[in-house]
Amino acid sequence: MSTTVENRPEQNQYVLVEDGSTIGLAAYDVVGDEIRFTHTEIEPARRGAGLGAQLVQGALDDVRSETSLRVVPMCPFVVDWVDEHVDYQELLTR
């Protein structure tokens, strides 16, 4: 199975896609020079397999490489993920 993270700016979300089906999302709002991650979810039957972490990492990698936006984690999952991954904390102070 192949999974990818895609940005869908028209829907204000990054999605985790597996073999053509969306199995998770990370919703965001862009406000000024900030991208505020407000909600993250994975299909209930797929939770616990590390897919949320894959989604958040992919989204933050895209923010890092494609924008100069400062990340504001509002979703508890994103807050915890960034806390545990110090190499992504610079995105909070851009």
mmCIF file as gemmi writes it, N, C-alpha and C atoms, coordinates in Angstrom:
data_model
loop_
_atom_site.group_PDB
_atom_site.id
_atom_site.type_symbol
_atom_site.label_atom_id
_atom_site.label_alt_id
_atom_site.label_comp_id
_atom_site.label_asym_id
_atom_site.label_entity_id
_atom_site.label_seq_id
_atom_site.pdbx_PDB_ins_code
_atom_site.Cartn_x
_atom_site.Cartn_y
_atom_site.Cartn_z
_atom_site.occupancy
_atom_site.B_iso_or_equiv
_atom_site.pdbx_formal_charge
_atom_site.auth_seq_id
_atom_site.auth_asym_id
_atom_site.pdbx_PDB_model_num
ATOM 1 N N . MET Axp A 1 ? 0.831 -1.194 0 1 0 ? 1 A 1
ATOM 2 C CA . MET Axp A 1 ? 0 0 0 1 0 ? 1 A 1
ATOM 3 C C . MET Axp A 1 ? 0.869 1.249 0 1 0 ? 1 A 1
ATOM 4 N N . SER Axp A 2 ? 0.456 2.21 -0.765 1 0 ? 2 A 1
ATOM 5 C CA . SER Axp A 2 ? 1.195 3.451 -0.909 1 0 ? 2 A 1
ATOM 6 C C . SER Axp A 2 ? 0.432 4.594 -0.252 1 0 ? 2 A 1
ATOM 7 N N . THR Axp A 3 ? 1.116 5.336 0.62 1 0 ? 3 A 1
ATOM 8 C CA . THR Axp A 3 ? 0.488 6.497 1.255 1 0 ? 3 A 1
ATOM 9 C C . THR Axp A 3 ? 1.258 7.76 0.889 1 0 ? 3 A 1
ATOM 10 N N . THR Axp A 4 ? 0.511 8.839 0.673 1 0 ? 4 A 1
ATOM 11 C CA . THR Axp A 4 ? 1.103 10.136 0.389 1 0 ? 4 A 1
ATOM 12 C C . THR Axp A 4 ? 0.348 11.2 1.171 1 0 ? 4 A 1
ATOM 13 N N . VAL Axp A 5 ? 1.026 12.301 1.411 1 0 ? 5 A 1
ATOM 14 C CA . VAL Axp A 5 ? 0.407 13.465 2.041 1 0 ? 5 A 1
ATOM 15 C C . VAL Axp A 5 ? 0.252 14.527 0.966 1 0 ? 5 A 1
ATOM 16 N N . GLU Axp A 6 ? -0.976 15.038 0.827 1 0 ? 6 A 1
ATOM 17 C CA . GLU Axp A 6 ? -1.271 16.056 -0.178 1 0 ? 6 A 1
ATOM 18 C C . GLU Axp A 6 ? -1.855 17.288 0.494 1 0 ? 6 A 1
ATOM 19 N N . ASN Axp A 7 ? -1.44 18.444 0.007 1 0 ? 7 A 1
ATOM 20 C CA . ASN Axp A 7 ? -2.045 19.696 0.46 1 0 ? 7 A 1
ATOM 21 C C . ASN Axp A 7 ? -3.232 19.994 -0.442 1 0 ? 7 A 1
ATOM 22 N N . ARG Axp A 8 ? -4.357 20.264 0.172 1 0 ? 8 A 1
ATOM 23 C CA . ARG Axp A 8 ? -5.553 20.669 -0.572 1 0 ? 8 A 1
ATOM 24 C C . ARG Axp A 8 ? -5.976 22.05 -0.061 1 0 ? 8 A 1
ATOM 25 N N . PRO Axp A 9 ? -5.301 23.094 -0.563 1 0 ? 9 A 1
ATOM 26 C CA . PRO Axp A 9 ? -5.546 24.443 -0.04 1 0 ? 9 A 1
ATOM 27 C C . PRO Axp A 9 ? -6.975 24.922 -0.221 1 0 ? 9 A 1
ATOM 28 N N . GLU Axp A 10 ? -7.676 24.446 -1.251 1 0 ? 10 A 1
ATOM 29 C CA . GLU Axp A 10 ? -9.058 24.862 -1.457 1 0 ? 10 A 1
ATOM 30 C C . GLU Axp A 10 ? -9.963 24.336 -0.337 1 0 ? 10 A 1
ATOM 31 N N . GLN Axp A 11 ? -9.506 23.306 0.38 1 0 ? 11 A 1
ATOM 32 C CA . GLN Axp A 11 ? -10.252 22.741 1.504 1 0 ? 11 A 1
ATOM 33 C C . GLN Axp A 11 ? -9.597 23.046 2.85 1 0 ? 11 A 1
ATOM 34 N N . ASN Axp A 12 ? -8.475 23.787 2.815 1 0 ? 12 A 1
ATOM 35 C CA . ASN Axp A 12 ? -7.708 24.104 4.023 1 0 ? 12 A 1
ATOM 36 C C . ASN Axp A 12 ? -7.338 22.847 4.804 1 0 ? 12 A 1
ATOM 37 N N . GLN Axp A 13 ? -6.783 21.882 4.094 1 0 ? 13 A 1
ATOM 38 C CA . GLN Axp A 13 ? -6.355 20.672 4.788 1 0 ? 13 A 1
ATOM 39 C C . GLN Axp A 13 ? -5.293 19.917 4.015 1 0 ? 13 A 1
ATOM 40 N N . TYR Axp A 14 ? -4.446 19.273 4.81 1 0 ? 14 A 1
ATOM 41 C CA . TYR Axp A 14 ? -3.556 18.254 4.282 1 0 ? 14 A 1
ATOM 42 C C . TYR Axp A 14 ? -4.284 16.938 4.462 1 0 ? 14 A 1
ATOM 43 N N . VAL Axp A 15 ? -4.159 16.058 3.481 1 0 ? 15 A 1
ATOM 44 C CA . VAL Axp A 15 ? -4.813 14.764 3.58 1 0 ? 15 A 1
ATOM 45 C C . VAL Axp A 15 ? -3.781 13.652 3.425 1 0 ? 15 A 1
ATOM 46 N N . LEU Axp A 16 ? -4.063 12.548 4.09 1 0 ? 16 A 1
ATOM 47 C CA . LEU Axp A 16 ? -3.274 11.333 3.944 1 0 ? 16 A 1
ATOM 48 C C . LEU Axp A 16 ? -4.063 10.418 3.019 1 0 ? 16 A 1
ATOM 49 N N . VAL Axp A 17 ? -3.445 10.072 1.894 1 0 ? 17 A 1
ATOM 50 C CA . VAL Axp A 17 ? -4.108 9.278 0.865 1 0 ? 17 A 1
ATOM 51 C C . VAL Axp A 17 ? -3.393 7.937 0.756 1 0 ? 17 A 1
ATOM 52 N N . GLU Axp A 18 ? -4.187 6.88 0.805 1 0 ? 18 A 1
ATOM 53 C CA . GLU Axp A 18 ? -3.652 5.53 0.664 1 0 ? 18 A 1
ATOM 54 C C . GLU Axp A 18 ? -4.34 4.864 -0.515 1 0 ? 18 A 1
ATOM 55 N N . ASP Axp A 19 ? -3.556 4.541 -1.517 1 0 ? 19 A 1
ATOM 56 C CA . ASP Axp A 19 ? -4.079 3.887 -2.724 1 0 ? 19 A 1
ATOM 57 C C . ASP Axp A 19 ? -5.327 4.579 -3.267 1 0 ? 19 A 1
ATOM 58 N N . GLY Axp A 20 ? -5.289 5.908 -3.308 1 0 ? 20 A 1
ATOM 59 C CA . GLY Axp A 20 ? -6.366 6.691 -3.89 1 0 ? 20 A 1
ATOM 60 C C . GLY Axp A 20 ? -7.484 7.084 -2.951 1 0 ? 20 A 1
ATOM 61 N N . SER Axp A 21 ? -7.499 6.557 -1.718 1 0 ? 21 A 1
ATOM 62 C CA . SER Axp A 21 ? -8.554 6.88 -0.755 1 0 ? 21 A 1
ATOM 63 C C . SER Axp A 21 ? -8.003 7.753 0.375 1 0 ? 21 A 1
ATOM 64 N N . THR Axp A 22 ? -8.755 8.779 0.731 1 0 ? 22 A 1
ATOM 65 C CA . THR Axp A 22 ? -8.356 9.643 1.843 1 0 ? 22 A 1
ATOM 66 C C . THR Axp A 22 ? -8.65 8.926 3.153 1 0 ? 22 A 1
ATOM 67 N N . ILE Axp A 23 ? -7.614 8.779 3.982 1 0 ? 23 A 1
ATOM 68 C CA . ILE Axp A 23 ? -7.788 8.084 5.261 1 0 ? 23 A 1
ATOM 69 C C . ILE Axp A 23 ? -7.517 8.982 6.461 1 0 ? 23 A 1
ATOM 70 N N . GLY Axp A 24 ? -7.117 10.225 6.214 1 0 ? 24 A 1
ATOM 71 C CA . GLY Axp A 24 ? -6.881 11.151 7.317 1 0 ? 24 A 1
ATOM 72 C C . GLY Axp A 24 ? -6.761 12.566 6.817 1 0 ? 24 A 1
ATOM 73 N N . LEU Axp A 25 ? -6.893 13.502 7.761 1 0 ? 25 A 1
ATOM 74 C CA . LEU Axp A 25 ? -6.759 14.911 7.395 1 0 ? 25 A 1
ATOM 75 C C . LEU Axp A 25 ? -6.189 15.718 8.543 1 0 ? 25 A 1
ATOM 76 N N . ALA Axp A 26 ? -5.522 16.79 8.185 1 0 ? 26 A 1
ATOM 77 C CA . ALA Axp A 26 ? -5.035 17.794 9.124 1 0 ? 26 A 1
ATOM 78 C C . ALA Axp A 26 ? -5.568 19.135 8.626 1 0 ? 26 A 1
ATOM 79 N N . ALA Axp A 27 ? -6.566 19.655 9.332 1 0 ? 27 A 1
ATOM 80 C CA . ALA Axp A 27 ? -7.195 20.917 8.936 1 0 ? 27 A 1
ATOM 81 C C . ALA Axp A 27 ? -6.343 22.089 9.415 1 0 ? 27 A 1
ATOM 82 N N . TYR Axp A 28 ? -6.348 23.152 8.622 1 0 ? 28 A 1
ATOM 83 C CA . TYR Axp A 28 ? -5.578 24.338 8.978 1 0 ? 28 A 1
ATOM 84 C C . TYR Axp A 28 ? -6.275 25.598 8.495 1 0 ? 28 A 1
ATOM 85 N N . ASP Axp A 29 ? -5.87 26.719 9.095 1 0 ? 29 A 1
ATOM 86 C CA . ASP Axp A 29 ? -6.261 28.047 8.644 1 0 ? 29 A 1
ATOM 87 C C . ASP Axp A 29 ? -4.995 28.851 8.455 1 0 ? 29 A 1
ATOM 88 N N . VAL Axp A 30 ? -4.919 29.603 7.378 1 0 ? 30 A 1
ATOM 89 C CA . VAL Axp A 30 ? -3.807 30.529 7.17 1 0 ? 30 A 1
ATOM 90 C C . VAL Axp A 30 ? -4.293 31.907 7.565 1 0 ? 30 A 1
ATOM 91 N N . VAL Axp A 31 ? -3.598 32.495 8.536 1 0 ? 31 A 1
ATOM 92 C CA . VAL Axp A 31 ? -3.94 33.819 9.049 1 0 ? 31 A 1
ATOM 93 C C . VAL Axp A 31 ? -2.664 34.649 9.032 1 0 ? 31 A 1
ATOM 94 N N . GLY Axp A 32 ? -2.611 35.62 8.126 1 0 ? 32 A 1
ATOM 95 C CA . GLY Axp A 32 ? -1.393 36.425 8.003 1 0 ? 32 A 1
ATOM 96 C C . GLY Axp A 32 ? -0.218 35.549 7.616 1 0 ? 32 A 1
ATOM 97 N N . ASP Axp A 33 ? 0.826 35.564 8.456 1 0 ? 33 A 1
ATOM 98 C CA . ASP Axp A 33 ? 2.023 34.767 8.171 1 0 ? 33 A 1
ATOM 99 C C . ASP Axp A 33 ? 2.039 33.459 8.968 1 0 ? 33 A 1
ATOM 100 N N . GLU Axp A 34 ? 0.865 33.018 9.446 1 0 ? 34 A 1
ATOM 101 C CA . GLU Axp A 34 ? 0.762 31.812 10.249 1 0 ? 34 A 1
ATOM 102 C C . GLU Axp A 34 ? -0.092 30.751 9.552 1 0 ? 34 A 1
ATOM 103 N N . ILE Axp A 35 ? 0.274 29.506 9.778 1 0 ? 35 A 1
ATOM 104 C CA . ILE Axp A 35 ? -0.594 28.389 9.423 1 0 ? 35 A 1
ATOM 105 C C . ILE Axp A 35 ? -0.962 27.719 10.74 1 0 ? 35 A 1
ATOM 106 N N . ARG Axp A 36 ? -2.237 27.72 11.043 1 0 ? 36 A 1
ATOM 107 C CA . ARG Axp A 36 ? -2.743 27.218 12.319 1 0 ? 36 A 1
ATOM 108 C C . ARG Axp A 36 ? -3.399 25.857 12.101 1 0 ? 36 A 1
ATOM 109 N N . PHE Axp A 37 ? -2.764 24.818 12.642 1 0 ? 37 A 1
ATOM 110 C CA . PHE Axp A 37 ? -3.318 23.472 12.538 1 0 ? 37 A 1
ATOM 111 C C . PHE Axp A 37 ? -4.358 23.296 13.629 1 0 ? 37 A 1
ATOM 112 N N . THR Axp A 38 ? -5.616 23.111 13.217 1 0 ? 38 A 1
ATOM 113 C CA . THR Axp A 38 ? -6.741 23.15 14.145 1 0 ? 38 A 1
ATOM 114 C C . THR Axp A 38 ? -7.32 21.777 14.478 1 0 ? 38 A 1
ATOM 115 N N . HIS Axp A 39 ? -7.123 20.796 13.623 1 0 ? 39 A 1
ATOM 116 C CA . HIS Axp A 39 ? -7.746 19.492 13.85 1 0 ? 39 A 1
ATOM 117 C C . HIS Axp A 39 ? -7.044 18.44 13.002 1 0 ? 39 A 1
ATOM 118 N N . THR Axp A 40 ? -6.834 17.282 13.597 1 0 ? 40 A 1
ATOM 119 C CA . THR Axp A 40 ? -6.241 16.16 12.877 1 0 ? 40 A 1
ATOM 120 C C . THR Axp A 40 ? -7.066 14.919 13.168 1 0 ? 40 A 1
ATOM 121 N N . GLU Axp A 41 ? -7.333 14.148 12.13 1 0 ? 41 A 1
ATOM 122 C CA . GLU Axp A 41 ? -8.046 12.888 12.363 1 0 ? 41 A 1
ATOM 123 C C . GLU Axp A 41 ? -7.634 11.834 11.349 1 0 ? 41 A 1
ATOM 124 N N . ILE Axp A 42 ? -7.692 10.606 11.81 1 0 ? 42 A 1
ATOM 125 C CA . ILE Axp A 42 ? -7.441 9.424 10.987 1 0 ? 42 A 1
ATOM 126 C C . ILE Axp A 42 ? -8.699 8.567 11.089 1 0 ? 42 A 1
ATOM 127 N N . GLU Axp A 43 ? -9.038 7.871 10.017 1 0 ? 43 A 1
ATOM 128 C CA . GLU Axp A 43 ? -10.197 6.974 10.064 1 0 ? 43 A 1
ATOM 129 C C . GLU Axp A 43 ? -10.097 6.099 11.308 1 0 ? 43 A 1
ATOM 130 N N . PRO Axp A 44 ? -11.176 5.967 12.065 1 0 ? 44 A 1
ATOM 131 C CA . PRO Axp A 44 ? -11.131 5.215 13.326 1 0 ? 44 A 1
ATOM 132 C C . PRO Axp A 44 ? -10.534 3.81 13.209 1 0 ? 44 A 1
ATOM 133 N N . ALA Axp A 45 ? -10.863 3.09 12.169 1 0 ? 45 A 1
ATOM 134 C CA . ALA Axp A 45 ? -10.354 1.726 12.016 1 0 ? 45 A 1
ATOM 135 C C . ALA Axp A 45 ? -8.855 1.675 11.752 1 0 ? 45 A 1
ATOM 136 N N . ARG Axp A 46 ? -8.253 2.808 11.401 1 0 ? 46 A 1
ATOM 137 C CA . ARG Axp A 46 ? -6.828 2.86 11.04 1 0 ? 46 A 1
ATOM 138 C C . ARG Axp A 46 ? -5.961 3.494 12.121 1 0 ? 46 A 1
ATOM 139 N N . ARG Axp A 47 ? -6.559 3.912 13.232 1 0 ? 47 A 1
ATOM 140 C CA . ARG Axp A 47 ? -5.804 4.581 14.299 1 0 ? 47 A 1
ATOM 141 C C . ARG Axp A 47 ? -4.85 3.611 14.987 1 0 ? 47 A 1
ATOM 142 N N . GLY Axp A 48 ? -3.786 4.183 15.539 1 0 ? 48 A 1
ATOM 143 C CA . GLY Axp A 48 ? -2.822 3.385 16.281 1 0 ? 48 A 1
ATOM 144 C C . GLY Axp A 48 ? -1.721 2.778 15.436 1 0 ? 48 A 1
ATOM 145 N N . ALA Axp A 49 ? -1.692 3.107 14.16 1 0 ? 49 A 1
ATOM 146 C CA . ALA Axp A 49 ? -0.686 2.535 13.253 1 0 ? 49 A 1
ATOM 147 C C . ALA Axp A 49 ? 0.372 3.553 12.84 1 0 ? 49 A 1
ATOM 148 N N . GLY Axp A 50 ? 0.406 4.721 13.498 1 0 ? 50 A 1
ATOM 149 C CA . GLY Axp A 50 ? 1.393 5.734 13.165 1 0 ? 50 A 1
ATOM 150 C C . GLY Axp A 50 ? 1.024 6.61 11.987 1 0 ? 50 A 1
ATOM 151 N N . LEU Axp A 51 ? -0.198 6.483 11.496 1 0 ? 51 A 1
ATOM 152 C CA . LEU Axp A 51 ? -0.602 7.267 10.325 1 0 ? 51 A 1
ATOM 153 C C . LEU Axp A 51 ? -0.767 8.749 10.65 1 0 ? 51 A 1
ATOM 154 N N . GLY Axp A 52 ? -1.209 9.063 11.858 1 0 ? 52 A 1
ATOM 155 C CA . GLY Axp A 52 ? -1.325 10.474 12.262 1 0 ? 52 A 1
ATOM 156 C C . GLY Axp A 52 ? 0.035 11.151 12.256 1 0 ? 52 A 1
ATOM 157 N N . ALA Axp A 53 ? 1.027 10.462 12.762 1 0 ? 53 A 1
ATOM 158 C CA . ALA Axp A 53 ? 2.389 11.004 12.768 1 0 ? 53 A 1
ATOM 159 C C . ALA Axp A 53 ? 2.899 11.194 11.341 1 0 ? 53 A 1
ATOM 160 N N . GLN Axp A 54 ? 2.606 10.241 10.476 1 0 ? 54 A 1
ATOM 161 C CA . GLN Axp A 54 ? 3.018 10.358 9.069 1 0 ? 54 A 1
ATOM 162 C C . GLN Axp A 54 ? 2.351 11.574 8.423 1 0 ? 54 A 1
ATOM 163 N N . LEU Axp A 55 ? 1.091 11.779 8.719 1 0 ? 55 A 1
ATOM 164 C CA . LEU Axp A 55 ? 0.347 12.919 8.177 1 0 ? 55 A 1
ATOM 165 C C . LEU Axp A 55 ? 0.933 14.238 8.661 1 0 ? 55 A 1
ATOM 166 N N . VAL Axp A 56 ? 1.154 14.36 9.961 1 0 ? 56 A 1
ATOM 167 C CA . VAL Axp A 56 ? 1.674 15.614 10.51 1 0 ? 56 A 1
ATOM 168 C C . VAL Axp A 56 ? 3.081 15.89 9.987 1 0 ? 56 A 1
ATOM 169 N N . GLN Axp A 57 ? 3.931 14.883 9.958 1 0 ? 57 A 1
ATOM 170 C CA . GLN Axp A 57 ? 5.281 15.092 9.441 1 0 ? 57 A 1
ATOM 171 C C . GLN Axp A 57 ? 5.248 15.532 7.979 1 0 ? 57 A 1
ATOM 172 N N . GLY Axp A 58 ? 4.419 14.893 7.178 1 0 ? 58 A 1
ATOM 173 C CA . GLY Axp A 58 ? 4.319 15.279 5.771 1 0 ? 58 A 1
ATOM 174 C C . GLY Axp A 58 ? 3.821 16.699 5.598 1 0 ? 58 A 1
ATOM 175 N N . ALA Axp A 59 ? 2.827 17.074 6.402 1 0 ? 59 A 1
ATOM 176 C CA . ALA Axp A 59 ? 2.296 18.435 6.328 1 0 ? 59 A 1
ATOM 177 C C . ALA Axp A 59 ? 3.359 19.456 6.727 1 0 ? 59 A 1
ATOM 178 N N . LEU Axp A 60 ? 4.062 19.187 7.822 1 0 ? 60 A 1
ATOM 179 C CA . LEU Axp A 60 ? 5.08 20.136 8.278 1 0 ? 60 A 1
ATOM 180 C C . LEU Axp A 60 ? 6.27 20.183 7.325 1 0 ? 60 A 1
ATOM 181 N N . ASP Axp A 61 ? 6.611 19.073 6.733 1 0 ? 61 A 1
ATOM 182 C CA . ASP Axp A 61 ? 7.68 19.084 5.718 1 0 ? 61 A 1
ATOM 183 C C . ASP Axp A 61 ? 7.28 19.974 4.548 1 0 ? 61 A 1
ATOM 184 N N . ASP Axp A 62 ? 6.024 19.9 4.136 1 0 ? 62 A 1
ATOM 185 C CA . ASP Axp A 62 ? 5.551 20.728 3.039 1 0 ? 62 A 1
ATOM 186 C C . ASP Axp A 62 ? 5.559 22.202 3.434 1 0 ? 62 A 1
ATOM 187 N N . VAL Axp A 63 ? 5.092 22.513 4.619 1 0 ? 63 A 1
ATOM 188 C CA . VAL Axp A 63 ? 5.111 23.906 5.091 1 0 ? 63 A 1
ATOM 189 C C . VAL Axp A 63 ? 6.547 24.42 5.088 1 0 ? 63 A 1
ATOM 190 N N . ARG Axp A 64 ? 7.473 23.614 5.566 1 0 ? 64 A 1
ATOM 191 C CA . ARG Axp A 64 ? 8.881 24.009 5.645 1 0 ? 64 A 1
ATOM 192 C C . ARG Axp A 64 ? 9.454 24.284 4.257 1 0 ? 64 A 1
ATOM 193 N N . SER Axp A 65 ? 9.179 23.412 3.297 1 0 ? 65 A 1
ATOM 194 C CA . SER Axp A 65 ? 9.826 23.54 1.992 1 0 ? 65 A 1
ATOM 195 C C . SER Axp A 65 ? 9.1 24.466 1.024 1 0 ? 65 A 1
ATOM 196 N N . GLU Axp A 66 ? 7.8 24.662 1.204 1 0 ? 66 A 1
ATOM 197 C CA . GLU Axp A 66 ? 7.02 25.406 0.22 1 0 ? 66 A 1
ATOM 198 C C . GLU Axp A 66 ? 6.558 26.788 0.672 1 0 ? 66 A 1
ATOM 199 N N . THR Axp A 67 ? 6.724 27.113 1.971 1 0 ? 67 A 1
ATOM 200 C CA . THR Axp A 67 ? 6.226 28.387 2.472 1 0 ? 67 A 1
ATOM 201 C C . THR Axp A 67 ? 7.219 28.986 3.461 1 0 ? 67 A 1
ATOM 202 N N . SER Axp A 68 ? 6.919 30.198 3.876 1 0 ? 68 A 1
ATOM 203 C CA . SER Axp A 68 ? 7.666 30.814 4.982 1 0 ? 68 A 1
ATOM 204 C C . SER Axp A 68 ? 6.738 31.03 6.179 1 0 ? 68 A 1
ATOM 205 N N . LEU Axp A 69 ? 5.622 30.318 6.192 1 0 ? 69 A 1
ATOM 206 C CA . LEU Axp A 69 ? 4.635 30.475 7.259 1 0 ? 69 A 1
ATOM 207 C C . LEU Axp A 69 ? 5.149 29.926 8.582 1 0 ? 69 A 1
ATOM 208 N N . ARG Axp A 70 ? 4.723 30.558 9.658 1 0 ? 70 A 1
ATOM 209 C CA . ARG Axp A 70 ? 5.015 30.093 11.014 1 0 ? 70 A 1
ATOM 210 C C . ARG Axp A 70 ? 3.905 29.132 11.421 1 0 ? 70 A 1
ATOM 211 N N . VAL Axp A 71 ? 4.289 27.989 11.943 1 0 ? 71 A 1
ATOM 212 C CA . VAL Axp A 71 ? 3.329 26.975 12.362 1 0 ? 71 A 1
ATOM 213 C C . VAL Axp A 71 ? 2.815 27.299 13.766 1 0 ? 71 A 1
ATOM 214 N N . VAL Axp A 72 ? 1.488 27.271 13.894 1 0 ? 72 A 1
ATOM 215 C CA . VAL Axp A 72 ? 0.832 27.44 15.193 1 0 ? 72 A 1
ATOM 216 C C . VAL Axp A 72 ? -0.008 26.178 15.419 1 0 ? 72 A 1
ATOM 217 N N . PRO Axp A 73 ? 0.516 25.25 16.238 1 0 ? 73 A 1
ATOM 218 C CA . PRO Axp A 73 ? -0.256 24.039 16.493 1 0 ? 73 A 1
ATOM 219 C C . PRO Axp A 73 ? -1.357 24.309 17.517 1 0 ? 73 A 1
ATOM 220 N N . MET Axp A 74 ? -2.591 24.105 17.137 1 0 ? 74 A 1
ATOM 221 C CA . MET Axp A 74 ? -3.726 24.279 18.032 1 0 ? 74 A 1
ATOM 222 C C . MET Axp A 74 ? -4.356 22.915 18.359 1 0 ? 74 A 1
ATOM 223 N N . CYS Axp A 75 ? -4.225 21.981 17.469 1 0 ? 75 A 1
ATOM 224 C CA . CYS Axp A 75 ? -4.704 20.62 17.672 1 0 ? 75 A 1
ATOM 225 C C . CYS Axp A 75 ? -3.769 19.914 18.662 1 0 ? 75 A 1
ATOM 226 N N . PRO Axp A 76 ? -4.299 19.285 19.703 1 0 ? 76 A 1
ATOM 227 C CA . PRO Axp A 76 ? -3.44 18.619 20.695 1 0 ? 76 A 1
ATOM 228 C C . PRO Axp A 76 ? -2.485 17.586 20.09 1 0 ? 76 A 1
ATOM 229 N N . PHE Axp A 77 ? -2.924 16.872 19.061 1 0 ? 77 A 1
ATOM 230 C CA . PHE Axp A 77 ? -2.039 15.884 18.436 1 0 ? 77 A 1
ATOM 231 C C . PHE Axp A 77 ? -0.826 16.568 17.823 1 0 ? 77 A 1
ATOM 232 N N . VAL Axp A 78 ? -1.038 17.672 17.12 1 0 ? 78 A 1
ATOM 233 C CA . VAL Axp A 78 ? 0.07 18.395 16.492 1 0 ? 78 A 1
ATOM 234 C C . VAL Axp A 78 ? 0.979 19.012 17.565 1 0 ? 78 A 1
ATOM 235 N N . VAL Axp A 79 ? 0.389 19.551 18.625 1 0 ? 79 A 1
ATOM 236 C CA . VAL Axp A 79 ? 1.172 20.103 19.739 1 0 ? 79 A 1
ATOM 237 C C . VAL Axp A 79 ? 2.123 19.032 20.279 1 0 ? 79 A 1
ATOM 238 N N . ASP Axp A 80 ? 1.582 17.864 20.588 1 0 ? 80 A 1
ATOM 239 C CA . ASP Axp A 80 ? 2.401 16.778 21.141 1 0 ? 80 A 1
ATOM 240 C C . ASP Axp A 80 ? 3.46 16.317 20.155 1 0 ? 80 A 1
ATOM 241 N N . TRP Axp A 81 ? 3.104 16.211 18.868 1 0 ? 81 A 1
ATOM 242 C CA . TRP Axp A 81 ? 4.052 15.738 17.872 1 0 ? 81 A 1
ATOM 243 C C . TRP Axp A 81 ? 5.233 16.694 17.753 1 0 ? 81 A 1
ATOM 244 N N . VAL Axp A 82 ? 4.958 17.981 17.701 1 0 ? 82 A 1
ATOM 245 C CA . VAL Axp A 82 ? 6.04 18.967 17.584 1 0 ? 82 A 1
ATOM 246 C C . VAL Axp A 82 ? 6.889 18.969 18.861 1 0 ? 82 A 1
ATOM 247 N N . ASP Axp A 83 ? 6.251 18.839 20.016 1 0 ? 83 A 1
ATOM 248 C CA . ASP Axp A 83 ? 7.004 18.766 21.275 1 0 ? 83 A 1
ATOM 249 C C . ASP Axp A 83 ? 8 17.614 21.269 1 0 ? 83 A 1
ATOM 250 N N . GLU Axp A 84 ? 7.624 16.505 20.65 1 0 ? 84 A 1
ATOM 251 C CA . GLU Axp A 84 ? 8.472 15.307 20.637 1 0 ? 84 A 1
ATOM 252 C C . GLU Axp A 84 ? 9.517 15.317 19.516 1 0 ? 84 A 1
ATOM 253 N N . HIS Axp A 85 ? 9.407 16.244 18.582 1 0 ? 85 A 1
ATOM 254 C CA . HIS Axp A 85 ? 10.323 16.287 17.428 1 0 ? 85 A 1
ATOM 255 C C . HIS Axp A 85 ? 10.996 17.659 17.373 1 0 ? 85 A 1
ATOM 256 N N . VAL Axp A 86 ? 12.091 17.785 18.115 1 0 ? 86 A 1
ATOM 257 C CA . VAL Axp A 86 ? 12.751 19.079 18.264 1 0 ? 86 A 1
ATOM 258 C C . VAL Axp A 86 ? 13.212 19.667 16.934 1 0 ? 86 A 1
ATOM 259 N N . ASP Axp A 87 ? 13.473 18.825 15.94 1 0 ? 87 A 1
ATOM 260 C CA . ASP Axp A 87 ? 13.93 19.322 14.652 1 0 ? 87 A 1
ATOM 261 C C . ASP Axp A 87 ? 12.823 20.042 13.878 1 0 ? 87 A 1
ATOM 262 N N . TYR Axp A 88 ? 11.608 20.026 14.389 1 0 ? 88 A 1
ATOM 263 C CA . TYR Axp A 88 ? 10.497 20.758 13.76 1 0 ? 88 A 1
ATOM 264 C C . TYR Axp A 88 ? 10.099 22 14.555 1 0 ? 88 A 1
ATOM 265 N N . GLN Axp A 89 ? 10.678 22.196 15.724 1 0 ? 89 A 1
ATOM 266 C CA . GLN Axp A 89 ? 10.284 23.306 16.573 1 0 ? 89 A 1
ATOM 267 C C . GLN Axp A 89 ? 10.668 24.666 16.003 1 0 ? 89 A 1
ATOM 268 N N . GLU Axp A 90 ? 11.626 24.711 15.092 1 0 ? 90 A 1
ATOM 269 C CA . GLU Axp A 90 ? 11.982 25.989 14.462 1 0 ? 90 A 1
ATOM 270 C C . GLU Axp A 90 ? 10.835 26.538 13.638 1 0 ? 90 A 1
ATOM 271 N N . LEU Axp A 91 ? 9.914 25.685 13.214 1 0 ? 91 A 1
ATOM 272 C CA . LEU Axp A 91 ? 8.765 26.155 12.459 1 0 ? 91 A 1
ATOM 273 C C . LEU Axp A 91 ? 7.836 27.025 13.3 1 0 ? 91 A 1
ATOM 274 N N . LEU Axp A 92 ? 7.954 26.919 14.626 1 0 ? 92 A 1
ATOM 275 C CA . LEU Axp A 92 ? 7.105 27.697 15.53 1 0 ? 92 A 1
ATOM 276 C C . LEU Axp A 92 ? 7.575 29.135 15.678 1 0 ? 92 A 1
ATOM 277 N N . THR Axp A 93 ? 8.803 29.427 15.271 1 0 ? 93 A 1
ATOM 278 C CA . THR Axp A 93 ? 9.379 30.755 15.499 1 0 ? 93 A 1
ATOM 279 C C . THR Axp A 93 ? 9.864 31.444 14.233 1 0 ? 93 A 1
ATOM 280 N N . ARG Axp A 94 ? 9.435 30.999 13.095 1 0 ? 94 A 1
ATOM 281 C CA . ARG Axp A 94 ? 9.857 31.598 11.819 1 0 ? 94 A 1
ATOM 282 C C . ARG Axp A 94 ? 9.492 33.058 11.751 1 0 ? 94 A 1
